[in-house]
């Protein structure tokens, strides 16, 4: 029986323009995909440079006397997207762009005209992105960054990057939509054969993972679990279809690589909604940034450990006349130094938390039936061992961030100052690193509500962690 969800998603793909489109060679249409995917790679290189600039500037602000050590632009091509010495590309985005213009010069079609306009916009964005790396470096060299007003100029230039990366993604999305309809309209006029099932399943699997990535880009985790469940089903379907494909040794190798990379992608997606654990170096960026830009996207894009390249190679090797699959562009965000935040309270890396996690570091999470009710979004609390000191060692997670790690409650009570998010949920989670002499691990939270001292105890063992929600009394 046909899966209705798969049918629905693919029907969106096959909805085509009513305007007749003259036949265009599949290789030309695939050049639009290749141009976009290679541009995404170039954008990633600049993305890493901007992150380095951002991190170095923040260290300069937060650590007095810190000497800036910048990654030199001189170590890279002047125009990353041209890459004359082929450091990064077998074929640069600029070269593919020129070939598209040449191959479509005589094609009189509104669709092709629109596709070329999208490509022109993407190329323009790439040129501006490439320029930012020099703008930031030149500004830093020319200005005294101990002057806060001048320092802000660095962040303003980095913020331009945020806008350009978003513009690239929006244009890419529009190009994808137009190219899908153009391909299907062209195929409709040139072939009576049905689209092979393997190609459909590849498209659906890639699209399902991209839906997860786009939810993370929007910092919207409300539907992540359902999106992840669908991705899991679509990945299983394409794996089954790949298993039935006979072919050369190359096909066998590509199938194995594709299956392995699909498994890695699914594992990363499950990690997000089960744990949303973020490495230390990405804590300031938050879970959405880390899982989108590093953990998951690296299993999608070619210049990570991605399956899209394997899919496209399999289509070519099996001589399936089908539109190649798109990779996904990164997004960029600027991280500001702690001194500029002007607060002594710990803030969440994610300013809106909609979903309470159900697992963390492969442990089940038990939610306390009570809630911490407070009368201010600025909360000061004291953490200490419950009843008797017995060697408990804990880590504390606040809204997805580890704010205290491997802390011995026997050493001393710990005061925490938290800045609660104004919207969404707020929570504190107790994670046992050891259970002391008398398990389970127990901790008391002391705080003040309406002038009176309050206490709530949490417990955790090596199998489960306890979480408690925090709410601001709106009547306060």
N, C-alpha and C positions, 0 to 999 in steps of 0.2 A: 504494500500500500504506500502511496506517495506521501511523504511527510508534508503536512500543510504549511508548516513554518518555512521549510526549505523552498516550497513552491512560492510562498508569498515573497520571500526575499529575492528569489531569482526573477520573479515577475516584475519587480521594481527595476531590475537590471535590463530586462528585455523590453521595457516600454520605450518606444522609439519615436523619433521625430516624424511628423506627418509629411514633412517636405522631402521630396525625393532627392537623394544624394548620389551624384555620379560615382561609379566604382573607384575605389582608391586601393592601391596595393596594401596588403596586410603589413608588409615590411615598413611602409611609410607610416601607417597608423601606429605600429609598434615603436617607431622612432619618437613619437610624442611621449610614450611611456618611458623609453630609455632616457630621453632628455630630462624628464621630470625626476626620475630616480637618481641619475647622476648629479643633477642639481642639488638634490637632497643630501648627497654625500658631501658636496662642496660646502653646503650650508652647515653640515655637522663640523667640519674642520674649523670654520669661523666660530661656530658655537663654542667649541672647546677653548678657543683663544679668548673669547669674551668672558667665559667662566674664569679663566686664569687672571685676566685683568681685574675682574670683580673681587676675586679672593685676595689678590695681592693688595688692592686698595683697602679692603676691609682690615687686613692685618696691619697696614700702615696706620690706620685710624685707631685701632684697638690696642696695639702694642707700640708703646713709645720707643723711638729709636730703631724701629724695624726698617731694614734696608730693602727697597723694592728690587725684585729680580724678575724681570719680565721675559716671557717667551718672545724671542726676537722675530719680527716680521721678515727680517732679512733671511731667515732660514726657510722661508716659503716663497712660492712664486708670487710675483707682484699681483697677478690676477689668478686666484686659485681656480676659477672656473674656466680659464684658458689652458693652464697647465702645459706649457710648450714642451717641457722635458718629460712629460708623462709620469710624474711622481705619484699621482693619485688615481688617474683614470687610464683605461685602455684607449678610451675615446672621450675627449672632454665634452662638457655640455655645450660649449660654444661651437664645437665642430659639428655636433649632432644638430644643433639649431640651424646652422648654415645649410646642412643637407636637407632639412625639412623645408626650408624656404625654397631651395632649388627644385626639389621634387614636387612641390605643390604650386609652383609659380604659374602653371598653365591650367590648374584646376579651378573651374568656375563653380564655386559652391559656397553657400552661406555658412554651412557647417565648418568647412575647412578654413574659411576666413575667420570665423570665431575661434577655432582652435589655434590658429596662428597668432591671433590677438592675445589669447591666454599665454602662449609661449613667450610672446614679446614682453608681457607683463612680468612673467616669472624671471626672465633674463634681466629685466630692469631691476627687479628686487634683489637678485643675486649681485648685480653690480653695486648697488647701494650697500648691501651687507658687506661685500668685500672692502668697500671704502671705510666702513666704520672701524675696522681693525687698525687702520692708519690714523683715523681721526682721534681715536682714544689714545694711541701711543704718542702722537704729536702733541696732543693737549697736555698729557702728563709731563712730557719733557719741557714744555714751555711755561708751566705754571707752578707756583708754590702751593703745594697741597696742604700745607699747614693752615692755610686760610680756608675756613669752612665754606665761604662763598665760592671760592675757586674750586674747591673739592667737589662741590655739587655739580659742576660742569662735567665731571667724569660720569657721574650717575645719569645725568641728562642724556649723554651720548649713548650710554648703555641702554637706557630706556628706549631710544630710537630703535635699537635692535629688537626689543620686545614687540614693537609695532610691526616691524618688517617681517619677523618670523610669523606673526599672525596673518599678515597680508599674503605671504607665500602660501600658507595652508589654505586660506580661503580661495585663492586663485587655483591652487592644485585641485581642490574639491570640485570647483566649477569645471575645470578642464576634464577631470575624470568623468563627470556626468555627461558632458557633451561628447567625449570620445567614445563612451559606451554606446550611446544612441547612434553615433555616426557609424561605428563598426557594425552594429546589428542591422542598420538600414542598408549598408553596403553589402553585407552578407546576404541579406534578403534578396538582393537583385542579382547575386552572382552564384548562389549555391542553393540546391534543394535538399541537401543533406542536413539532418538534425545536428545540433551542437553536441559533440561527444560528452557523455556523462562525466568523464574525468575532468574535462575543462569546467563544467558546471560546478562540480564539487570543489575544485581548486578555487574558483571564484568565491564560492560561498564560505569556504574555510577562511580565506584571506579577509573577506569582508567582515566575518564575525569577530576576528581578532582586531580589525581596525575599529569596529564599533566599541570595543573595550577601550582601546587607546584614545578614541575621541571622547569617551566619557571621562577618562582621566584628565585629558586636556582641559575639559570644562570643569574639572574638579567636582564632578557629580558622581558619587558612589552609591546613589540610591538603588540603581538597577544593576550594579556590577555583578552580583551573584547570578541573576537570571541571564545576563549577557555572557557570563563565564560558562554557565551550564550549556547555553546554546553553542558557544565556541567549542566546548568539549565534544558535543554531539557531531558538529560539522567536521571537526578534526578527525574524529573516529571514522566518519564516512569517507573522507578523502583517503585515509590510510587504508581502508578496506578496498577502495577502488584502485589505489596504487598497487596493492598486493596482487591484484588480478591482471596487471599489465605485464605481458611478456616482452622481452626485448634484448637489446645488446648488453654487454658488460657495462657500458656507460649508463644505460637506463637503470640497471640493477644498483649501481653505485649511487646514482642520483636519488633513486627511491629510498635507499637506506639513509642518505643524508637528510632528505626531506622529512622522513618519519622521525628521525632523531631530533631535528630542529623544531618540528611541530610539538613534540613531547616537551622540549625545553620551554617553548612559548606557553604551553598550557600550564606547566609547573609554575612559571612566573606569575601567570594570571591568578592561579589558585593561591599563591603566596600572598598576593595583594589582599584578597577578600578574607583569607583565613588569618593572616597575621599583620599585614601592612608594616612589617618591621623594616626600618630604614638604617643603613650603615652610618657610622659616625660622620663620615665626610659629606653626607647628604642631609644631615639633620636640619640644617638651616633652610634647605630647599623644600623639605617636606615629602610626604609619601607620594603625592600625585606626580611631582616632578621626577622623583627617583624611579618609580615604576614605569612611567611613560618614557622618559628620556634615556634610561639606562637599562633597567632590568628586562622589560618586555620588548621594547622596540629593537633591541639588539638581537632578538630571536626572529625578527621580521625582516629587517633590512639587510641588504647584501653586506654592508660594511659593519657588520657585527657578526652574528652567527645565525643569519636569517634564512627562512625557508622560501621567500619570494623568488630569489635568484634560482633556487633549485626547481621551483614550479615552472618558471619561464624556460629553463633549459630543457625540462622534460617535454614541454609543449613543442619546442623546436625539434628535439630528438625524435619524437613520435610523429613529426610532421603534421601536427594538429593546427589548422588554420584558425587561431583564436587570439584575441587580444591579450597581450602580455599584462601581467598584474602589477599594480602600483605598490610602491613602498609608502611609508608614512613619514611626514616631516616632523622634526622635533619642535618643541616650543621653548621659548627662552624667558627667563625671569631674572630680575635684578635682586640681589640680596644686599641689604644695607647693614652696616656695622652696628654693633650693639650700642656704642656710644651715641649714635645718631637716633637711636630709638627712645632715649631719654626715659627709661623705666627701670626700676629695680625688681619688677615682677616678671616671672617666667611667662612668656606668651606661647601659644600654640604655633607650630610651623604652618598648620592649616587653619585658616580663620573660620571655616565652617565644617563641622563634623556632623554628618547626617546619620551615619550608621555606626552602631556600637559593634566592635569586633566580637566574633564568636570563638576565635582561636588566636593564640599569640605564641610564637616560638614553639609551635607544635604542641601546645597545651590547651586544654579546654578552658573556657572562661565562664565562671559562674557570676551572675550579677546579683549583688546584694538586694534584698527586698526593700531596704530603706534607701533614702537619698540624703545627701548632704544639702540642706537648705540654708542659704546664706542671704544676707541683706545687701551685698555689694558685689560687683563684678571683680573687685580686687579682694582676693581671699588670702589670709595668712593662716597657716595651720602648722601644728606640731605633730611629728611622727615619733612614736616611741614603742618599745617592746611592751606587749600586753601582759599585765599582771606580774610576770617574773622574767628576768633576763636569763635567756637560755642559749645565747649564741646565734640567734636568727640573723641571717644575712639576706638582704632584700634588694630588688630593683623596683623603681617606681615609674610607671608610665602615665603621662598626662596627655590626653587627647591624641595618642599615637606617638608621642615623643618620649624617649627615655630621659627623664630629668634627674634621676638618681640611680646609680648602678653599683652593685656589689657593696652596699652600705651595711655596716654592722650596727644593728639597733642597740647592741650592748655597749657600744662606744659612748654614745650620747644621743639625747633627743635631737631631732633634726627639724629646723624651721624652714618651711617653704612658703614663698609668696607667689601666688598664681594670678595671672590676668585671665579671667574667664572670657570665652567667646561670647559676643553679644547675641548671636543667632546660632541655631543648631544645638547640638548636645555638648556637654562637658562631662568628662569622667576621669577618675583616678583608678589605677589598677595596681594591685600588689602582686609581684612576681617573686616567688621564693628562689633564692640562689642556693640556700641551705636551709634545713628545717630545724637546726639547733638540737638540743638534747631532748626536747619534749615536742614532738611534732603534733599538729601542723605548725607552720610558721604563722605567728600572730603579730599583729601590729595595731596599735590604737592611734586614731586620728583625733586630735584635739583642735577645736576651733570655736569661734564666738558667733552667736546668732542672737540679735536683738539684745546685746549686752550681757547675755548669759553664756557660760562655758558649756560646750557640747562635746560629747565623745562618741565615737563609733569605732568598733573593732572589725578588722578584716582578717581573713585567714587564707593561707595558700600552702599547697604542698607541691611535690615534684610532678604531679599529674594535672593539677588544675590551679588557675589563678583566680583571684576574686576581684571584681570590678564594682565600683560604686559611682552612680551618677551624681552630678553636682548641679543644683538649680538655684537661680537667683529669685528670691521671693518678689514677685512683681508688685506686691502691695507695699513693699518697703520704701 
